[in-house]
Amino acid sequence: MGKCKEKPKYNVVSMRVSDEEKATLIEMTLQSCKSISRLMREAIRLYAQQAEAGVNRR
Protein backbone atom coordinates (compact mmCIF):
# COMPACT_ATOMS: atom_id res chain seq x y z
CA MET A 1 0.00 0.00 0.00
CA GLY A 2 0.98 3.66 -0.33
CA LYS A 3 2.55 5.50 2.55
CA CYS A 4 0.36 7.48 4.93
CA LYS A 5 0.85 11.22 4.83
CA GLU A 6 0.32 13.45 7.83
CA LYS A 7 -1.56 16.11 5.84
CA PRO A 8 -2.73 14.54 2.56
CA LYS A 9 -3.90 16.89 -0.19
CA TYR A 10 -7.10 15.85 -1.94
CA ASN A 11 -7.94 18.84 -4.12
CA VAL A 12 -6.76 18.94 -7.71
CA VAL A 13 -6.62 22.20 -9.68
CA SER A 14 -5.88 22.00 -13.39
CA MET A 15 -4.72 24.86 -15.57
CA ARG A 16 -3.50 25.36 -19.09
CA VAL A 17 -0.11 26.92 -19.74
CA SER A 18 1.75 27.81 -22.92
CA ASP A 19 4.77 25.83 -24.11
CA GLU A 20 6.98 28.69 -22.90
CA GLU A 21 5.40 28.69 -19.44
CA LYS A 22 5.75 24.90 -19.20
CA ALA A 23 9.42 25.13 -20.19
CA THR A 24 9.94 27.77 -17.50
CA LEU A 25 8.30 25.54 -14.91
CA ILE A 26 10.46 22.58 -15.91
CA GLU A 27 13.61 24.71 -15.72
CA MET A 28 12.55 25.95 -12.28
CA THR A 29 12.02 22.38 -11.06
CA LEU A 30 15.49 21.39 -12.25
CA GLN A 31 17.13 24.41 -10.60
CA SER A 32 15.24 24.20 -7.32
CA CYS A 33 14.75 20.42 -6.97
CA LYS A 34 11.08 21.15 -6.20
CA SER A 35 8.02 19.71 -7.92
CA ILE A 36 5.76 21.87 -10.09
CA SER A 37 3.06 21.42 -7.46
CA ARG A 38 5.34 22.70 -4.72
CA LEU A 39 6.41 25.69 -6.84
CA MET A 40 2.77 26.54 -7.55
CA ARG A 41 1.85 26.27 -3.85
CA GLU A 42 4.71 28.64 -3.00
CA ALA A 43 3.61 31.05 -5.74
CA ILE A 44 0.03 31.05 -4.44
CA ARG A 45 1.20 31.72 -0.87
CA LEU A 46 3.46 34.56 -2.04
CA TYR A 47 0.67 36.11 -4.13
CA ALA A 48 -1.76 35.85 -1.20
CA GLN A 49 0.74 37.53 1.14
CA GLN A 50 1.30 40.35 -1.35
CA ALA A 51 -2.43 40.75 -1.91
CA GLU A 52 -2.95 41.00 1.83
CA ALA A 53 -0.28 43.70 1.98
CA GLY A 54 -1.94 45.57 -0.91
CA VAL A 55 0.92 44.96 -3.35
CA ASN A 56 -1.23 43.32 -6.06
CA ARG A 57 -3.74 46.14 -6.45
CA ARG A 58 -4.37 47.40 -9.97
CNS distance restraints for C-alpha pairs under 8 A (distance, minus, plus):
assign (resid  17 and name CA) (resid  21 and name CA) 5.79 0.50 0.50
assign (resid  17 and name CA) (resid  22 and name CA) 6.22 0.50 0.50
assign (resid  18 and name CA) (resid  22 and name CA) 6.19 0.50 0.50
assign (resid  19 and name CA) (resid  23 and name CA) 6.12 0.50 0.50
assign (resid  20 and name CA) (resid  24 and name CA) 6.22 0.50 0.50
assign (resid  21 and name CA) (resid  25 and name CA) 6.23 0.50 0.50
assign (resid  22 and name CA) (resid  26 and name CA) 6.19 0.50 0.50
assign (resid  23 and name CA) (resid  27 and name CA) 6.14 0.50 0.50
assign (resid  24 and name CA) (resid  28 and name CA) 6.11 0.50 0.50
assign (resid  25 and name CA) (resid  29 and name CA) 6.22 0.50 0.50
assign (resid  25 and name CA) (resid  36 and name CA) 6.57 0.50 0.50
assign (resid  26 and name CA) (resid  30 and name CA) 6.33 0.50 0.50
assign (resid  26 and name CA) (resid  36 and name CA) 7.52 0.50 0.50
assign (resid  27 and name CA) (resid  31 and name CA) 6.22 0.50 0.50
assign (resid  28 and name CA) (resid  32 and name CA) 5.91 0.50 0.50
assign (resid  28 and name CA) (resid  33 and name CA) 7.98 0.50 0.50
assign (resid  28 and name CA) (resid  34 and name CA) 7.89 0.50 0.50
assign (resid  29 and name CA) (resid  33 and name CA) 5.30 0.50 0.50
assign (resid  29 and name CA) (resid  34 and name CA) 5.10 0.50 0.50
assign (resid  29 and name CA) (resid  35 and name CA) 5.74 0.50 0.50
assign (resid  29 and name CA) (resid  36 and name CA) 6.35 0.50 0.50
assign (resid  29 and name CA) (resid  39 and name CA) 7.76 0.50 0.50
assign (resid  30 and name CA) (resid  34 and name CA) 7.49 0.50 0.50
assign (resid  34 and name CA) (resid  38 and name CA) 6.13 0.50 0.50
assign (resid  34 and name CA) (resid  39 and name CA) 6.54 0.50 0.50
assign (resid  35 and name CA) (resid  39 and name CA) 6.28 0.50 0.50
assign (resid  36 and name CA) (resid  40 and name CA) 6.10 0.50 0.50
assign (resid  37 and name CA) (resid  41 and name CA) 6.17 0.50 0.50
assign (resid  38 and name CA) (resid  42 and name CA) 6.21 0.50 0.50
assign (resid  39 and name CA) (resid  43 and name CA) 6.16 0.50 0.50
assign (resid  40 and name CA) (resid  44 and name CA) 6.12 0.50 0.50
assign (resid  41 and name CA) (resid  45 and name CA) 6.24 0.50 0.50
assign (resid  42 and name CA) (resid  46 and name CA) 6.13 0.50 0.50
assign (resid  43 and name CA) (resid  47 and name CA) 6.07 0.50 0.50
assign (resid  44 and name CA) (resid  48 and name CA) 6.06 0.50 0.50
assign (resid  45 and name CA) (resid  49 and name CA) 6.17 0.50 0.50
assign (resid  46 and name CA) (resid  50 and name CA) 6.21 0.50 0.50
assign (resid  47 and name CA) (resid  51 and name CA) 6.00 0.50 0.50
assign (resid  47 and name CA) (resid  56 and name CA) 7.70 0.50 0.50
assign (resid  48 and name CA) (resid  52 and name CA) 6.09 0.50 0.50
assign (resid  49 and name CA) (resid  53 and name CA) 6.31 0.50 0.50
assign (resid  50 and name CA) (resid  54 and name CA) 6.16 0.50 0.50
assign (resid  50 and name CA) (resid  55 and name CA) 5.04 0.50 0.50
assign (resid  50 and name CA) (resid  56 and name CA) 6.12 0.50 0.50
assign (resid  51 and name CA) (resid  55 and name CA) 5.56 0.50 0.50
assign (resid  51 and name CA) (resid  56 and name CA) 5.02 0.50 0.50
assign (resid  51 and name CA) (resid  57 and name CA) 7.17 0.50 0.50
